Amino acid sequence: MIEDKCEVCGGSGQKQEAKKLKITIPAGVDNGTRLRVSGEGDSGQRGGPPGDLYVYLFVNEDADFHRDGINILSEVKVSYLQAILGDRIEVPTVDGAVEVTLAPGTQPNTVITLENRGVPRLGNPASRGDHLLTIQIDIPTRVNNEERELLEKLAKIRGDRINKSGGIEGFLGGLFRG
């Protein structure tokens, strides 16, 4: 029997201590990834070696990039003229801006794959996923008079009929005119 117990440990031979640790987060971790830090857990029983500390990681969402496994998804807006004529545009990636070629006639929601620009595979950082870039086409809601004239000329050249209220005549467009 210990009559005069230690004030710090109460006679258990152990004291609780908080300390800061620097740990390295490997590339490719995701929500719920568990890291083990050897020898930094609770002290062992009867003077044994300390246990391990387990750290659970939570990854913050990004406004521009979304993750799908080891692939990264993002969107980029281009003008309707860039989509029709084709263009070279700079797009942001997790590694910095990259130049991408838009083919003439690019359609809305076209997905361009940037290979090996995604998340590194956990445990094998040399292997990476892809960055999937979805093209959104920005169609203006208003055009000035000069643009309107040019668009009407283009519609005429293409053989599209334009009604004077501002749109291309559709299936029932002619029925409602007097």
DRENTOR-127501 format. One line per field, with one value per atom (N, C-alpha, C): residue in one letter; x, y, z. Coordinates in Angstrom, 3 decimals, always signed. Example, Ala and Ser with C-alpha at 12.3 -4.5 7.8 and 13.67 -1.06 7.14 Angstrom:
<recs>
residu: c(A	A	A	S	S	S) $
east: c(+13.190	+12.300	+13.200	+12.850	+13.670	+12.900) $
north: c(-5.690	-4.500	-3.300	-2.250	-1.060	+0.030) $
up: c(+7.800	+7.800	+7.800	+7.080	+7.140	+7.870) $
</recs>
This chain:
<recs>
residu: c(M	M	M	I	I	I	E	E	E	D	D	D	K	K	K	C	C	C	E	E	E	V	V	V	C	C	C	G	G	G	G	G	G	S	S	S	G	G	G	Q	Q	Q	K	K	K	Q	Q	Q	E	E	E	A	A	A	K	K	K	K	K	K	L	L	L	K	K	K	I	I	I	T	T	T	I	I	I	P	P	P	A	A	A	G	G	G	V	V	V	D	D	D	N	N	N	G	G	G	T	T	T	R	R	R	L	L	L	R	R	R	V	V	V	S	S	S	G	G	G	E	E	E	G	G	G	D	D	D	S	S	S	G	G	G	Q	Q	Q	R	R	R	G	G	G	G	G	G	P	P	P	P	P	P	G	G	G	D	D	D	L	L	L	Y	Y	Y	V	V	V	Y	Y	Y	L	L	L	F	F	F	V	V	V	N	N	N	E	E	E	D	D	D	A	A	A	D	D	D	F	F	F	H	H	H	R	R	R	D	D	D	G	G	G	I	I	I	N	N	N	I	I	I	L	L	L	S	S	S	E	E	E	V	V	V	K	K	K	V	V	V	S	S	S	Y	Y	Y	L	L	L	Q	Q	Q	A	A	A	I	I	I	L	L	L	G	G	G	D	D	D	R	R	R	I	I	I	E	E	E	V	V	V	P	P	P	T	T	T	V	V	V	D	D	D	G	G	G	A	A	A	V	V	V	E	E	E	V	V	V	T	T	T	L	L	L	A	A	A	P	P	P	G	G	G	T	T	T	Q	Q	Q	P	P	P	N	N	N	T	T	T	V	V	V	I	I	I	T	T	T	L	L	L	E	E	E	N	N	N	R	R	R	G	G	G	V	V	V	P	P	P	R	R	R	L	L	L	G	G	G	N	N	N	P	P	P	A	A	A	S	S	S	R	R	R	G	G	G	D	D	D	H	H	H	L	L	L	L	L	L	T	T	T	I	I	I	Q	Q	Q	I	I	I	D	D	D	I	I	I	P	P	P	T	T	T	R	R	R	V	V	V	N	N	N	N	N	N	E	E	E	E	E	E	R	R	R	E	E	E	L	L	L	L	L	L	E	E	E	K	K	K	L	L	L	A	A	A	K	K	K	I	I	I	R	R	R	G	G	G	D	D	D	R	R	R	I	I	I	N	N	N	K	K	K	S	S	S	G	G	G	G	G	G	I	I	I	E	E	E	G	G	G	F	F	F	L	L	L	G	G	G	G	G	G	L	L	L	F	F	F	R	R	R	G	G	G) $
east: c(+0.851	+0.000	+0.883	+0.574	+1.290	+0.519	+1.193	+0.503	+0.531	+1.658	+1.764	+1.778	+0.599	+0.489	+0.961	+1.561	+2.013	+0.814	+0.960	-0.162	-0.447	+0.568	+0.394	-0.307	+0.145	-0.391	-1.282	-1.369	-2.204	-1.682	-0.406	+0.188	+0.133	-0.397	-0.504	+0.790	+1.695	+2.949	+2.786	+1.648	+1.374	+0.811	+1.115	+0.466	-0.052	-1.183	-1.795	-1.137	-0.831	-0.110	-0.635	-0.838	-1.229	+0.006	+0.204	+1.337	+0.961	+1.649	+1.417	+2.362	+1.822	+2.618	+2.528	+3.607	+3.580	+3.496	+2.464	+2.332	+2.270	+2.732	+2.722	+1.459	+0.686	-0.530	-0.140	-0.288	+0.096	-0.887	-0.380	-1.213	-2.261	-3.479	-4.534	-5.487	-5.334	-6.250	-7.649	-8.642	-10.028	-10.711	-11.972	-12.729	-12.700	-12.453	-12.467	-11.168	-10.164	-8.869	-8.319	-7.772	-7.230	-5.715	-5.027	-3.563	-3.142	-2.106	-1.584	-0.232	-0.103	+1.163	+1.700	+2.727	+3.268	+3.853	+3.562	+4.175	+3.677	+2.602	+2.100	+0.743	+0.321	-0.960	-0.799	-1.766	-1.704	-0.479	-0.029	+1.124	+0.715	+1.696	+1.431	+1.190	+0.524	+0.259	+1.529	+1.668	+2.802	+4.147	+4.248	+5.518	+5.797	+4.814	+4.985	+5.108	+5.393	+5.561	+4.216	+4.276	+3.025	+2.366	+1.058	+0.296	+0.396	-0.481	-0.466	-1.602	-1.383	-2.388	-3.006	-4.336	-5.024	-5.680	-5.413	-5.945	-6.894	-8.150	-9.137	-9.189	-9.121	-9.043	-10.390	-10.679	-11.856	-11.367	-11.730	-11.245	-12.309	-11.899	-12.826	-13.175	-14.411	-14.855	-14.234	-14.062	-13.553	-14.686	-14.710	-15.783	-15.699	-14.484	-14.318	-14.112	-13.480	-13.148	-13.944	-14.469	-15.201	-14.482	-14.517	-13.777	-14.710	-14.300	-15.016	-13.968	-13.715	-12.640	-11.304	-10.554	-9.269	-9.377	-10.589	-10.798	-11.289	-10.963	-11.427	-12.373	-13.503	-14.505	-14.579	-14.668	-14.897	-15.608	-16.081	-16.786	-16.085	-16.182	-15.655	-16.677	-16.927	-17.854	-17.085	-17.617	-17.052	-18.186	-17.842	-18.877	-19.376	-20.553	-21.101	-20.224	-19.538	-18.651	-17.410	-16.859	-15.723	-16.139	-17.355	-17.838	-18.030	-18.534	-18.785	-17.481	-16.609	-15.398	-14.202	-14.243	-13.091	-12.148	-11.332	-10.441	-9.453	-8.422	-7.498	-7.772	-8.106	-8.449	-7.585	-7.371	-6.672	-7.698	-7.498	-8.415	-7.628	-8.241	-7.542	-7.584	-6.467	-6.399	-5.749	-5.693	-5.057	-3.559	-2.981	-1.547	-1.272	-2.305	-2.140	-2.872	-2.814	-3.538	-2.925	-3.811	-3.410	-4.161	-3.489	-4.138	-4.837	-6.105	-6.931	-7.453	-7.521	-8.045	-9.501	-10.359	-11.776	-11.906	-12.476	-12.694	-13.839	-13.783	-14.927	-16.186	-17.297	-18.562	-18.719	-17.983	-18.101	-19.525	-20.117	-21.499	-21.555	-22.704	-22.848	-22.654	-22.062	-21.813	-20.809	-20.019	-18.922	-17.923	-17.399	-16.416	-15.052	-14.089	-12.706	-11.913	-11.153	-10.361	-8.922	-8.468	-7.067	-6.413	-5.690	-5.141	-4.060	-4.030	-3.042	-3.024	-4.174	-4.289	-5.210	-5.547	-6.451	-5.712	-6.346	-5.822	-4.802	-3.666	-2.715	-3.350	-3.021	-3.527	-2.828	-3.612	-3.059	-2.118	-0.904	+0.096	+0.928	+0.496	+1.248	+1.106	+1.794	+1.605	+2.014	+2.758	+3.128	+1.918	+0.935	-0.279	-1.374	-1.954	-2.976	-4.232	-5.344	-6.596	-6.591	-7.758	-7.905	-8.707	-8.577	-9.395	-10.423	-11.696	-12.773	-13.397	-13.268	-13.669	-14.944	-16.051	-17.320	-17.452	-17.730	-17.838	-19.275	-19.430	-20.730	-20.669	-21.710	-21.715	-22.579	-21.966	-22.613	-23.299	-24.620	-25.402	-25.931	-25.625	-26.043	-27.566	-28.060	-29.504	-29.870	-28.884	-29.113	-27.973	-28.296	-27.286	-27.569	-26.512	-26.730	-27.212	-27.549	-28.138	-27.193	-25.905	-24.952	-24.837	-24.769	-24.702	-25.978	-27.099	-28.385	-28.429	-27.983	-27.970	-27.089	-25.916	-24.996	-25.585	-26.232	-26.850	-28.022	-28.797	-29.894	-29.356	-28.234	-27.594	-27.158	-26.550	-26.101	-27.281	-28.370	-29.563	-30.086	-30.063	-30.538	-29.640	-28.310	-27.363	-27.595	-27.885	-28.089	-29.479	-30.374	-31.711	-32.681	-32.314	-33.224	-34.165	-35.460	-36.436	-36.515	-36.448	-36.501	-37.801	-38.558	-39.742	-39.335	-40.113	-39.756	-39.892	-40.522	-40.638	-39.360	-38.397	-37.105	-36.627	-37.368	-36.897	-37.051	-36.452	-36.603	-37.991	-38.650	-39.996	-39.949	-40.765	-40.809	-41.952	-42.331	-43.358	-44.704	-45.082	-46.363	-46.235	-45.028	-44.770	-45.671	-45.924	-46.727	-48.207	-48.710	-50.142	-50.697	-49.854	-50.346	-50.224	-49.794	-49.707	-50.944	-51.362	-52.603	-52.471) $
north: c(-1.192	+0.000	+1.237	+2.150	+3.424	+4.393	+4.897	+5.812	+7.239	+7.718	+9.081	+9.005	+9.094	+8.990	+10.291	+10.163	+11.309	+12.178	+13.487	+14.390	+14.452	+14.234	+14.333	+13.100	+11.919	+10.694	+9.896	+10.282	+9.551	+8.157	+7.925	+6.629	+5.660	+6.067	+5.145	+5.054	+6.001	+5.996	+6.600	+7.224	+7.827	+9.225	+10.137	+11.443	+11.799	+12.455	+12.850	+14.134	+14.183	+15.321	+15.604	+16.882	+17.287	+17.828	+17.438	+17.981	+18.105	+19.004	+19.212	+18.330	+17.717	+16.869	+17.401	+17.288	+17.575	+16.245	+16.089	+14.848	+15.194	+14.317	+14.518	+13.886	+14.697	+14.195	+13.755	+12.494	+12.047	+12.539	+12.703	+13.124	+12.052	+12.480	+11.549	+11.160	+11.715	+11.349	+11.862	+11.225	+11.622	+11.645	+12.079	+12.078	+10.698	+10.668	+9.402	+8.628	+9.150	+8.462	+8.452	+7.327	+7.184	+7.063	+7.973	+7.921	+7.372	+6.537	+5.994	+6.639	+7.194	+7.771	+6.857	+6.114	+5.104	+5.745	+5.119	+5.502	+6.794	+7.356	+8.623	+8.482	+7.260	+7.026	+6.963	+6.334	+6.178	+5.370	+5.636	+4.882	+3.433	+2.560	+1.144	+0.778	-0.349	-0.809	-1.370	-1.154	-1.670	-1.295	-0.055	+0.428	-0.017	-0.567	-1.024	+0.151	-0.148	+0.923	+1.612	+2.876	+3.582	+3.001	+3.206	+2.746	+3.740	+3.570	+4.427	+5.438	+6.568	+7.616	+7.486	+7.473	+7.421	+8.774	+9.329	+10.637	+10.406	+10.855	+10.744	+12.081	+12.052	+13.277	+13.618	+14.912	+15.437	+16.464	+16.302	+17.162	+18.207	+19.486	+20.570	+20.551	+20.933	+21.044	+22.292	+22.276	+23.423	+23.980	+25.294	+25.925	+25.580	+25.401	+25.188	+23.730	+22.959	+21.579	+20.624	+19.577	+18.549	+17.224	+16.379	+15.131	+13.957	+13.049	+11.804	+10.692	+10.152	+9.163	+9.848	+9.380	+10.033	+11.015	+11.220	+12.188	+13.513	+14.590	+15.924	+16.395	+16.982	+17.496	+19.012	+19.720	+21.160	+21.583	+22.831	+23.380	+24.647	+24.943	+26.203	+26.760	+28.078	+28.740	+29.335	+29.124	+29.739	+30.430	+31.395	+32.092	+31.183	+31.493	+30.687	+30.802	+31.934	+32.091	+31.208	+31.118	+30.215	+28.770	+28.417	+27.050	+26.753	+27.720	+27.516	+27.490	+28.466	+28.632	+27.831	+27.402	+26.744	+27.805	+27.411	+28.373	+27.625	+28.345	+27.836	+28.664	+27.983	+28.685	+28.172	+29.024	+28.605	+28.213	+27.045	+26.574	+26.287	+26.567	+26.276	+24.784	+24.278	+22.916	+22.999	+21.899	+21.912	+22.170	+21.988	+22.224	+23.582	+24.406	+25.697	+25.701	+26.831	+26.992	+26.112	+25.560	+24.706	+25.196	+25.196	+25.600	+24.396	+24.603	+23.537	+24.011	+23.103	+23.438	+23.023	+24.005	+23.720	+23.464	+22.347	+22.041	+22.902	+23.295	+24.021	+23.165	+23.799	+23.079	+22.386	+22.810	+22.206	+22.383	+21.309	+21.311	+21.546	+22.048	+22.214	+20.881	+20.939	+19.781	+18.779	+19.214	+18.382	+18.224	+17.018	+16.767	+16.563	+17.377	+17.257	+16.616	+15.567	+14.858	+15.343	+15.853	+16.224	+15.075	+14.225	+13.016	+13.347	+12.563	+12.684	+14.053	+14.718	+16.024	+15.924	+14.699	+14.496	+14.293	+13.565	+13.314	+12.171	+12.318	+11.197	+9.989	+8.806	+7.580	+7.400	+7.199	+7.052	+5.859	+6.077	+5.015	+4.907	+5.574	+5.567	+6.944	+7.954	+9.318	+9.536	+8.597	+8.732	+8.488	+7.742	+7.446	+8.431	+9.108	+10.109	+9.855	+10.394	+10.347	+11.417	+11.640	+12.619	+13.825	+14.923	+16.114	+16.158	+16.041	+16.040	+17.427	+18.098	+19.486	+19.538	+20.002	+20.106	+21.517	+21.597	+22.889	+23.390	+24.576	+25.259	+26.415	+26.566	+27.620	+28.774	+29.948	+31.167	+31.852	+31.772	+32.408	+33.721	+34.845	+36.140	+36.288	+36.981	+37.244	+38.518	+39.372	+40.604	+40.811	+41.334	+41.696	+43.111	+43.822	+45.174	+45.102	+46.256	+46.290	+45.719	+46.048	+45.551	+44.019	+43.489	+42.039	+41.384	+41.990	+41.449	+41.378	+42.447	+42.464	+41.343	+41.182	+40.134	+38.745	+38.558	+37.264	+36.992	+38.024	+37.845	+37.495	+38.128	+37.781	+36.323	+35.911	+34.530	+33.566	+33.902	+33.046	+32.944	+34.072	+34.081	+33.197	+33.304	+32.489	+31.003	+30.678	+29.279	+28.772	+29.681	+29.263	+29.177	+29.729	+29.758	+30.942	+30.707	+31.796	+32.501	+33.814	+34.630	+35.412	+35.354	+36.209	+37.540	+38.553	+39.911	+40.130	+39.225	+39.404	+38.983	+38.460	+38.222	+36.791	+35.825	+34.447	+33.749	+32.588	+31.766	+31.154	+31.169	+30.609	+29.108	+28.664	+27.245	+26.562	+25.410	+24.575	+25.297	+25.995	+26.685	+28.196	+28.694	+30.136	+30.888	+30.341	+31.024	+31.008	+30.123	+30.008	+31.197	+31.844	+32.885	+34.283	+34.414	+35.731	+35.973	+37.250	+37.636	+37.789) $
up: c(+0.000	+0.000	+0.000	-0.891	-0.932	-0.052	+0.969	+1.881	+1.367	+0.868	+0.347	-1.180	-1.790	-3.250	-3.904	-5.077	-5.869	-6.220	-6.085	-6.392	-7.889	-8.724	-10.175	-10.726	-10.332	-10.934	-9.998	-8.748	-7.801	-7.529	-7.740	-7.465	-8.625	-9.771	-10.914	-11.708	-11.487	-12.247	-13.630	-13.890	-15.199	-14.970	-15.908	-15.840	-17.219	-17.228	-18.490	-18.953	-20.238	-20.775	-22.179	-22.464	-23.816	-24.511	-25.766	-26.511	-27.976	-28.644	-30.072	-30.857	-31.910	-32.788	-34.207	-34.934	-36.362	-37.079	-37.907	-38.664	-40.146	-40.971	-42.412	-42.985	-43.708	-44.360	-45.764	-46.095	-47.434	-48.501	-49.717	-50.841	-51.123	-51.440	-51.830	-50.727	-49.515	-48.436	-48.742	-48.154	-48.345	-46.987	-46.947	-45.693	-45.061	-43.756	-43.028	-43.073	-43.787	-43.793	-42.374	-41.951	-40.598	-40.695	-40.010	-39.952	-38.604	-38.586	-37.337	-37.060	-35.848	-35.416	-34.325	-34.639	-33.714	-32.457	-31.323	-30.064	-29.450	-29.957	-29.431	-28.760	-28.481	-27.816	-26.307	-25.634	-24.170	-23.771	-22.545	-22.052	-21.813	-21.904	-21.733	-20.279	-20.050	-18.682	-18.062	-16.769	-15.977	-16.596	-17.047	-17.604	-19.021	-19.700	-21.076	-22.049	-23.308	-24.309	-24.601	-25.007	-25.328	-26.578	-26.661	-27.823	-28.973	-29.944	-31.128	-31.059	-31.708	-31.831	-33.220	-33.282	-34.569	-34.828	-36.006	-36.391	-37.564	-37.410	-38.489	-39.211	-40.539	-41.333	-41.958	-41.995	-42.675	-43.679	-44.944	-46.023	-46.336	-46.355	-46.680	-48.161	-48.476	-49.871	-50.500	-51.805	-52.548	-53.410	-53.584	-54.355	-55.846	-56.370	-57.813	-58.211	-57.337	-57.674	-56.799	-57.428	-56.700	-56.932	-55.923	-55.991	-56.215	-57.095	-57.339	-57.311	-56.118	-55.969	-56.184	-57.184	-57.474	-58.641	-59.145	-60.219	-59.648	-60.332	-59.959	-61.048	-60.625	-61.555	-61.407	-62.531	-62.489	-63.766	-63.756	-64.917	-65.359	-66.649	-67.172	-68.160	-68.047	-68.963	-70.126	-71.329	-72.530	-73.269	-74.105	-74.870	-75.993	-76.496	-77.589	-78.833	-78.999	-80.155	-80.016	-78.809	-78.580	-78.848	-78.438	-78.647	-80.134	-80.870	-82.299	-83.092	-82.832	-83.644	-83.134	-81.872	-81.267	-80.697	-79.738	-79.095	-78.219	-77.790	-76.769	-75.526	-74.416	-73.183	-72.038	-71.048	-69.844	-68.806	-68.199	-67.169	-65.891	-64.732	-63.476	-63.159	-62.654	-62.137	-60.756	-60.040	-58.719	-58.828	-60.001	-60.215	-60.845	-61.053	-61.722	-63.055	-63.741	-65.008	-66.103	-66.945	-68.062	-69.301	-70.448	-71.694	-72.322	-72.705	-73.270	-74.622	-75.583	-76.907	-76.997	-77.323	-77.594	-79.083	-79.453	-80.864	-81.397	-82.667	-83.244	-83.138	-82.781	-82.646	-81.307	-80.289	-78.955	-78.448	-77.968	-77.495	-75.984	-75.485	-74.036	-73.316	-72.140	-71.277	-71.853	-72.844	-73.324	-72.187	-72.008	-70.951	-71.604	-71.160	-71.627	-70.497	-70.814	-69.808	-69.837	-68.695	-68.522	-67.746	-68.458	-67.851	-66.826	-65.761	-64.681	-64.027	-63.970	-63.300	-62.090	-61.679	-60.552	-59.249	-58.346	-57.009	-57.074	-56.383	-56.327	-55.626	-56.096	-55.480	-54.138	-53.084	-51.738	-51.702	-51.257	-51.207	-52.466	-53.556	-54.810	-55.461	-54.926	-55.420	-56.868	-57.469	-58.876	-59.783	-59.302	-60.067	-59.657	-60.642	-60.345	-61.165	-60.667	-61.410	-62.492	-63.077	-64.150	-63.665	-64.378	-64.135	-65.262	-64.911	-65.903	-65.923	-67.048	-67.210	-68.046	-67.454	-68.166	-68.740	-70.043	-70.725	-70.632	-70.060	-70.008	-71.003	-71.805	-72.821	-72.338	-72.290	-71.811	-72.986	-73.016	-74.078	-73.525	-74.203	-73.665	-73.662	-72.641	-72.566	-73.317	-73.549	-74.312	-75.281	-76.460	-77.448	-77.920	-78.324	-78.835	-80.284	-80.854	-82.209	-83.262	-83.178	-84.167	-84.090	-82.867	-82.696	-83.231	-82.952	-83.408	-84.930	-85.608	-87.075	-87.617	-87.008	-87.464	-87.223	-86.082	-85.796	-86.751	-87.080	-88.042	-89.420	-89.823	-91.103	-91.094	-90.000	-89.868	-89.944	-89.266	-89.312	-90.740	-91.466	-92.856	-93.733	-93.527	-94.292	-94.012	-92.757	-92.374	-92.750	-93.148	-93.525	-92.364	-91.207	-90.062	-90.225	-89.976	-90.073	-88.730	-88.762	-87.546	-87.566	-86.450	-86.387	-85.790	-86.005	-85.595	-84.095	-83.366	-81.917	-81.207	-81.951	-81.340	-81.323	-81.820	-81.763	-83.087	-83.196	-84.395	-84.369	-85.513	-85.566	-85.368	-84.461	-84.183	-84.897	-84.437	-85.028	-85.116	-84.039	-84.018	-84.183	-84.450	-84.497	-85.465	-86.648	-87.670	-87.373	-86.519	-86.245	-85.467	-84.695	-83.804	-84.374	-85.625	-86.243	-87.060	-87.063	-87.739	-89.163) $
</recs>
